[in-house]
Amino acid sequence: MKGWILLALIGGVLYYLYTETDALDEPVAEVQAIYQQAEDKLDSMTGTQLKRIDHKVDLLKTDIADRLSAAEQQALQAITQSQARLDEFKQDYCGNGADKHSSFSKENQTYICDKLN
């Protein structure tokens, strides 16, 4: 019986920390990032469509490498890690009236969108 009470108390404390404070926000974000990376790697290992995209992305990287700053190259590397991130970038930042990406200049963003479509 003591074990159940102790388990309930621990659960209550964790629930309070998770919902009422921001003490667990950083560890939860780290775990979610690790989970997302593992999911992206699994998608890239099992997806056949990604191979076609990789060729297009590799051409883009070599094509635009001299135009990008170091920060822009890191942002491009992060975007091209998986098909999901690439699709998210296209949806958010490509097309008419799309938002400006925080890392890319407007010209480089337009160039990247043109090459990916």
Disulfide bonds with the S-S distance in Angstrom:
Cys94-Cys113 2.02
